[in-house]
Amino acid sequence: MKIANSKLIVSVIAFTLLISCSSRDELLVKPDEKKKTIQNIVVLPVINKTADNKASQLLRIKLLEQLYFKGYEKISFETIDRKLENFYSLTGKNESGVIAPQVIKEIIGADGALYCKLIEAKTSRTVFYAPVTVSVSCELRGTVAGEVLWAASHQATTRNFHPTKSGLEIKVREAFEQLIEDVVNKIMETMPEGPKYQG
């Protein structure tokens, strides 16, 4: 009986020590020649449906990095945000509103606008266990007609275990940053290649 109980305890600990990921994906890729004309993409401020502002900022940074690796020109956040701020100050529109793709073309001159939502970024904690979940959706719109050229979403969860509270906090912070990076990488896998890599 003691051996059976010992085996059960060891199995439970081994299971919770593993960092496992579960995921859910949605994808839309439009087989359109217009994608080949996209030279540069504006990464707009993330629409944040959570209370975590740092997560949305980190998400935007990771998206810009991945677009660059896919072969698109970098348009700095400073340039984007300054021009958006000027637009909002002239129009009096609420900054939390979603700006139209055609407006992006007019004020920034980019061919594409990337709209992303941070839908979920949460951690649930017990004494030794803390799962972390991140859910993101993105869509790329052409800035001439405003049509959706590409869209994808991904949700993933890591399960973290540590016998001390401080150790668990460290693992959660590390897991959270890594999870955002993993989600962005997964989403961007299906993004069409930029002009740098197009044949």
N, C-alpha and C positions, 0 to 999 in steps of 0.2 A: 504493500500500500504506500509506504514511504517513497519507494522508487518511482511509482506511478505519479505521485504528487510532485516529486522533484523534476521528473520529465515534463510535466505540465507547466511548472513554473519556468523552467529553462526555455520551453517553447514560446511561452507568452513574452518573456524578456527578449528573446531573439527576434520575435515578430515586431515588437515595438521599437527595437533598436534600429531596424532597417528603415531607411528613408525611402518611402515608396511614393510614386506619383500616379495619380489617376487623372485622366484628361478627357475633354470633350471638344470637338472641333466642328466648325462650320466653314464652308468655303464657297466662294463664287469667283470664277475667273471668266471674263468675257473674251471670247476669241475675236478680238477686234484689232484691225491694223492701226487704229488710233493710238494704241499703247506704245507703238514704236516711235511715235512723234513726241512722247513725253521725255523731255530732256532734264527737267528739274521738278522737284516736288517740295511743296511747303508742308512741313509738319506743324500743324496747328496745335495750339494749347489743348491738352487732353481734357475731354469732358469727364469730369470726376464725379461718379455716383457714390463715392465713399467719403469718409471723414479724413482720409489719409492724404494730405497734400504732398508729402514727400514722395509717396508712391507714384503719384501722377507725374511729378517732375522727373523722377527716375525713369519712368516709362517713356516719356517724351525723348529723353536723352538716348535711351537704348534704340528707339525707333529711328532717330536720325543717324546713329552709328550704322545700323543695319542697312539703311537706304544707301549710304555711302559705299558699303561693302557690296551692294547689289549693282553698283555702277552709276549711281545718280550724283549730280552735283550737290554740294552742301550749300544750303541756305541757312545762315546762322539764325539762332533764336532772337538775337539782339535786333537783327534787321527785320525779321517777321514781326516781333512784338512792338517795335517802334512804329512801324507802318500801320499796324492794326490799331495802336493807341491813337495815332493821328486820325485814322478813319473814324473811330468811335467818338473822338472829341469833336469832329466836324458834323457827324450825323446825330450825335446825342443818343445813339443806340446803346443798349445794355451790353456790356462786355461779355456777359455769360451767354449771350445769344450765339447761335451757330451762323457764321458768316457764309454767304453764298459763294460758290466756286468762281462765278463770273467776277465778283468783287475782288477775289484773290488775284485774278488775271489783271484786273485794272490797276490795283495798287501795288502789287509785287511783281507781276509779270511772269509768274511761274506757269508751267503747263499743266501741273497736277496739284491737287490739294488732298492731303491725307487727314481724314477725320477719324479719331480714335476715342473710344470710351473705356474708362476703367470702371467696370461694372461691379467688381468685387475685389476687396483686398482685406482679408480678415484673418485673425488668429483666435482660436479657441483654446483656452488653457485649463488643464487640470493640474494636479500636484507635480507629476513628472512627465506629462504628455501635452504636446501643443501642435495640432495640425495648422498649416498655413494654406490658404486658398487665394488664388489670383485668377480673375476672369477679365478678358479684354476682347473688344471687337474693334475692327478697323475697316474703313472703306476708302478707296482712292477714286476721286472724281476728276474728270477732265474740266479744265477751267474755261473752256470755250462754250460748251453746251451744258455742262454740269452733270453729264451722265456718269453712272457708276462703271468704272473700268475693272475694278477688282475689289473683292471684299473677303475677309476671313475673320474668324474668331477662335479663341482657344481658352480653355479653363483647365487649371492644373492644381493639384494639392500635394503638399509634402507632409509627412508625418514625422514629428521630431520627439525624441525622448532623451531625458537626462535626469539623473538622480538628485540634482540640486537645482534650486530656483535660479541662481545666477547663471549656472551652466546652461539651463534651458533658455534663458533670455538671450544668451549669446548665440545659441544654435538657431533660435527663431529669427534673429536679425540677419544672420548669415543666409538662412534658408529663404527668407523673404526676398532679399536682393537677388539671389540666384534664381528664384522662381520667376521673378519678373523678367530676368534675362532669358530664361528658358522659354517662357510664354511668347516673348517677342521673337525669338529665333524660330519658334514653331510657326507663328503667324507669317513671318516674312519668307519662309521657305517657298511659298507659292507666288510671291510678288514677282511680276515679270522683270527680267534683267534690264538694267538701265543702259543708256547709250554707250557707255564705256565697254560693255561686253556684248553688245548686239553685233551680229554678223552683217 
